[in-house]
């Protein structure tokens, strides 16, 4: 059973007080809860109210974790998954699909640099993603753990989904996510995060800079599913991705879109389960027992 951040807090505070409230040279597993609370406070001021920063944090966490596949042979040190490589690797960050995340990466890097004697990059990325979700009205609380192993090597390329073009076909997306261990229900739930999404690199596909994917981009709600089921043009202020509309019509995913459109609780349950799985991609099964549960810190 994973340890909890809260179980380490009192000991951490006592030892840190004896050390004149400095984190320097403190054991990582003792000091880390205090550090994560400080990071939470710093990020919350930027995310509260479902800001653009919160949306970027969610996307950044997904882009870091989803760059893995069961069909891609492991090659050290770059295996992909939730390993912090998007934060640590300039090569991976420079890929076209990550261009809109450059400013957020710089901001998150500054936090990492300030606290890196005590935290990992992979953990920071997923912690920020969980907090970004929770900062949105209606956003669920995701189980958030720390203790992953970082990698500064670029993850394997071409493993993220496409919003437009041939890669946006429902069957292609289903295959891509099946190769990561996700079911059609998982995929249908995960793309619902587009309820708080804004696009910054799809002008070629007639989406203006900052174009929102549903008409309530600061609320974690099921309007995204309702509008995806209705199809393009149903809501003029929503700039939908072809991938989302295709999934809303796909034989294996249409039912889930309709189910989530009618029942937010059903979506939240499926999303939480799928996002927790996403946040642990690339973490060996034998290592999961040593991870520390910091969900209580995210909750605040």
N, C-alpha and C positions, 0 to 999 in steps of 0.2 A: 504494500500500500504506500502510495506516495506521501512524503511528508508535506505538511502545510506551512506556508509562509508564517501564519499566525503562531505556530508552535515554536518558531524561532525568534519571535519579536522580542519577548522579554529578556531572554539571554543576550540577544544582540544589543539591546538598549543598555543593559547593565555593563557589558564589556566595552561598548563604545564610550560610555560615560567615563569609565576608568581610563580610557585612552584620549581624554580631552576632546571627545566628540569628533574624532577624525577617523576616516575610513582607511587610512594608510596602514598597510601591514596587518590588517585584520583578516582573520580566516574568512574566505569567501562565503561559506555557508552560514556563518554567524551574522555577517554584516549585510548580506544581500537583501533581507527583508526591509531594512531601513532604507537602503538604496532604492529598491523598487517603489517604495512609498513616495520617495522624493521624485522619482521619475514620473510616477503617476500624477503627482501634483503639477509637475511642469507640463506634461502633455495635456492634461485635462483643461488647462487654460486655453489651449490651442484647439481642442476638439469639441468642447462643450457646445451643445446646440447643433451638432451635426454639421460642422464647418467643412470647408473644402479640405482642410488638413485631415479631418477624420476620414473623409472619403478616400484621400490618397493613402492613408495608413492601411485601410482595408485592402485596397488594391495592391499596395506594396507587399503586404503579408502574403497575398495570393500569388503574386508574381515570383516571390522568393521560393515558396513551398511547392508550387505546381510544376516546376521544371525538373520533373523526374518521371520515369516510366518503367514499368516492369519489363518492358521489351528492350530497354537500354542496358547493356552490360555494365556492371560496375567497373569504373576505372579510377583508381586513386590519383589525386585526392578529390576529384570532382564527381560526386555521385548525384548531385542535385538534391531536391527536397528542401525542407526547412532548415537550412544550414547557415543562413546569414550571408550567403555569397552575393546576393544582390546589393547588400550594403558594403561588402568588403572588396568586391571585384569591379574594377573600372571596366574591364572587358565586357562583363555581363551587363553592367549598367548602361553601356554605350549602345546596346542593341536597340533597334528602332522601336520595339514594343515598350521599351522602358524610358523612352525620351520624355514623356510627360511627367515622369516621376523624379526628374533630376533635382528640382528645387527641394522636394520633400526629402530626398536622399541626403542632400547637404544638411538639412536641418536635423535629421535623425542621426547623421554622422557626428554632428557636434555634441549631441547628447551621449552618444556612444563613447566619444573621445573623453568626455568628462567623467564617465563612470566605468570605463572598460577594465580597470583593475578588479572590478567586482561583478561584472555582468558579461554575458556573451552577446554577440551580434545577432545570432539566430533567435535568441530569447527576446531581445529588444524588439526585433521586427514583429514577432508574433504577439508580444505583449501590447505593442502599439496598435496592431490590427484589432485585437480583442477590445481594447479601450475605445477605438474608433467606432466600433459597432455599438458598444454600450452607451456612447455619447449621443447617439441618435435617438430621438423620441420613439419609443417602442422597441429599441434594440435589445436583443436578448443577451444574457450573460454567458459567455463562452468559457468552458473550463480552460484555464491558462496555466501552463506549467513552464518551469525553467530548468535548465541543466543540459540543453542540447550541445552538441559538438559543432563548433564553427568550421567553415571552410572559406578560404580566400580565393579559391580557384573557381573560375566561371563554371556554372552549371551547364549541362548539355544543352545545345540550342534546339530551336524548333519544337518545343514541347508545350508552348502556351497556345490557347485557342485563338482563332481568328474571328473577328466581329463581322467581316465582310469577305466576299469571294468564295472560292471553292471550299476553303477550310471552315466556312460557317455553316455548311450543310449539317443537318441534324445527325445523320449517320456517321459523318466524320467526327463530330464532337463526341458522340457516344463512344466511338472506338478510342478516341484520344483519352477520354476519362476512364474508360474501362481498363486501359493500360496503366492507369495510376491506382486502380483498385476501387473505383467509384461506380455505383449503380446508376441507372437512369433516374431514380428518385434523388440520389445524391446530387447529380448534375443539375437537375431541375431546381433543387433547393439552393444550391450554391449560386447560380446565376441570379437569384433573387436579390443578391447584394447590389445589383444594378438599380435597385430602388433608391439608392443614395449616390448613384454614379453621375459623373459629368465627363464628357469626352473632350479631349484636347488635341487629338491627332487624327481626326476623321473628316477633315474638311473636304477631302477628295470624294467622300461619300455623302456630301451635302449635309454634314452636321457642323454647325458653327462652333467656334472655340468656346468651351464651357457648356455645350449643349447637354441638357439633362435627359436621362433615359426614361423618366416618367414625370408626371406633373406635380409630384410632391417630393422633391429631391432632398429635403431635410427631415423626412419622416421615414422610419423603418416600418413600412406598411405593405399591403398587398396590392396597391394601385398598380405597381409594375406588372404583376401577373394579369390583372384585369385588362390593362391596356395592351399587353402582349397578345392575350387571347383575342381581343377585339381586332388586332391587326394594325398595320401601318395606316396612318392618316386618321385614325379614330380620335386622336388627341393631337391637335396641331403643335402644342408646346412640348410634346414628347418626341425626342429624336431616337428612335429605336434602332438597335443593331439588328442586322439580318439574322445573326445567330440566335438571338432571343425569339424573334418571330418564327424562325424555322423550328426551334425546339417547341414552341407553343403549338405547332401544327404536327410535330413528329409523332409517329405511331406509338413510340415507347415513352414519350414524355408529355404528350398532350393532356392525358388524364391527370398528371401531377400538377401541371399548370392550372388546370381548371379547379382542382382540389384546393390548391394554395390560394387561388383567387377568391375562393369562397370562405376560407378558414385560416386566419392568421396563426392561430395556435398550432395547427397542423404544419404550416410552413416553419414556424419557429423551431418546433421539435425536430423536424428533418434537417433544418439548416444547422442547428447546434451540433447535431450528431456528425454531419458531413464536415463542418468547419473544424471540429476537434480532430477528426481524422486527417484533414488537410494539414493542420498545424504540426502533425507528427510524421509527415511523409519524410522518409529517409532516416528516421530514428530507429535503430535496431530494436527488435522486441525485447532482447535481453537488457537493454539500457533503459527501458521505460519505467521500470520499477524504482530507479534512482532519481527520477525527476521530482521536482518539488512543486506542489500545487500552490499557485499564487492567485487563484481566482478571487480570493477574499480581498486582495490588494486592488484588483481591477474594480471590484464592486465599490470599494472605498468606504 
